[in-house]
Every structure is written in C-alpha cells, then in structure tokens.
Amino acid sequence: MFCASAYAGPGQPMNWYNSYGFELGVMPPLPDYLFGPITGQGFYETARPPGWLGWQTGGGIIPNVIPDPTGFGMGQVVEFFTNAQGDQSVMDILFYSPLKYGNTIVEIEFEIFRTELNVNNFWWWTPDAGDFTYGLEWDQSLAVHPFGWSPGAGSTPASVGAWDHVALEWDYANQVVNSWVNGIAVDVNLPFGANPPADVTGFTFNFAHDGGADPQQTLAYIDNFHVTVDHTSVPEPGVFAMLGAGLVGLLGYLRRKR
C-alpha cells in the first residue's frame, strides 16, 4: 500500500497501476492473467480487490483474456464482443487515489484495436465525481471524439485493423486535461470547469452495439493498460528562506572581496 513515498519526482513519472500487458508468467507480486473472463484478475498492491471488474448486457460477453488474434504479436490481450443492438461488453479498474499521496498529474495509456466502425461505439472514461467525467468516444466514424466533457479539438483520426495508442492526462495543478491518439491531440489544456473532477481513481472501457445491422458479431481488443503519476514541484517556505540566506551571504562575501 502506498505511503508518503508515493510522490513522483517532477519530470519522473511513477508507475501507479500496470496491467503488464495482461500477460501470464510475470514475476510475483505482479499480476498474472489467465485465459478467460477478466473479472477478478489483475490484483496487486496498488489496486483495490478484486482488480478488474467485467460485466455485460444483452448478448455481449464479459471481456476475456485471449491470445492476440490480430497478427501483431501482442501476446495476451483483452477481447470485447457484442452481437446485437443494445449489447455491451464492459470492464472497469479501481486504484488508490494518486492525489491523496500528493501527485497532481495522472496519465492513463493503453492500446486499442478495432475490427469495424459501422456498428459499435467504444467509450473510455474515468468514473470520478465532478462536473464532468472526462473520456473519449470512438464512434461510428473513423474518428475519436471527446466524451462527457465540453468539446475540445473536435476529433482525431483513428484506425481499423491496426493498434492505436491512446493517452489521457489529468493535470490537477493547472486544472486541465489533455488527450492524444497516436500522438495526435484530441484535447489540449481543456479546463476542468467550475466543479472539477474529484480524482482519477478508476477507469472504464465500454464497447456498445449501437448500429442498425443486427445481429452482427463485432470485436475489439485492449492491451498494455497502465497509469503513471507525477507532481508539480513547488518549493516550500523553508526552501525560499534558505535561498534568501544564501543570497545575503553571497552579497556579503562579494562586498568583502571588493
């Protein structure tokens, strides 16, 4: 469990939660993932038991850990599946509060693979309370849009049949959020608003069948989910006092030299 040492050094992001690629055979105490439903897997000391939660509605399935079927050599990945209108395939992770331990920057990253864009929407967001629950939506166009927040950049191109890298960053020191897909900005310095989100203590992936083509089996995959934290360096009053004393001493030394 984290204590005061959970402060990350400025410019030195610290690992806060890591799925380690949803792989099997990682050395203890890191998580091992077995083939099958994600529910209850992935627990280690920075996550709240039971780790990942998975659920579904309609003919969707609970997300499953499977061998990578995409041909890109990703090892083990998490598969999302839906079959008919109203289906959902969803997984959530909860983790300890980064802000509680003095960190002000929280970044979540993962890889995502879509097999189609004509039927399903895919959302990912933080569930924490506040005016807005920030996330992104990969809708039935070839683009990613802001979801659950005042729109920022509008949209950013995404891929079908390839792995995309997604990054979302909450900066509590400056009260802004940023997000990128394959390094291309979706939102840059989007303000939190009057009632900012309380924290980033969890994350949700929601794959939903929203198209008219029904039934139609549709798939998506997630890999390499991880959370890193950092904090803004603000000198304490004592630091300023020491700096002032040092300057006074230096000035006295220079006068004596003259």
C-alpha angles and dihedrals in degrees: 000000000000123000133172090307088072090088110117117219117247108271090008108096114205126216109251102168129359131180089198089222093303086276133160122232101037112153116261136292086035118089125270119207123211125200110269138051115000092222112120095005128116101042120155134142100294096049127076111242131290090032113211120026122204132190142158144198130211112350095339120117132230103259110268134208107236139159110277106270096184098084093238096109097243094150109217119006138174116254125210118198136186132170111180146021110296095022118137133188111192141172131183135191127198123198138172119283112272090197092056088066096048101266116137103182122065121182125186120193135177144149121249132192124194124194096192143001103201100084114020139059120205120203131185125183148142114262096211120130125257140094090302138027101210121215145123132257125211099199136181092290125074092263147085119232136186111267128202095002140079105286117261123177092358104230144347128207118261135188139246118209093013137083116259124198115225126193129181123184130193113197108193094177091062097025095234138118130216132189137182140186114205088343093305113122121245095173128008121193093340106180119244095228134228095308105037124204110274098229144316104259101142147014136217133205114196121184108188132184103227105152133102095239101097130205100020124143110229131183139195133173138211128198143167098024113180142157124213129184137200137169137220114250112236115174113235121236090258090058091054090049092053091047090051092049090049092052092049090051092048092051091050090050092051091050091052091050090055 
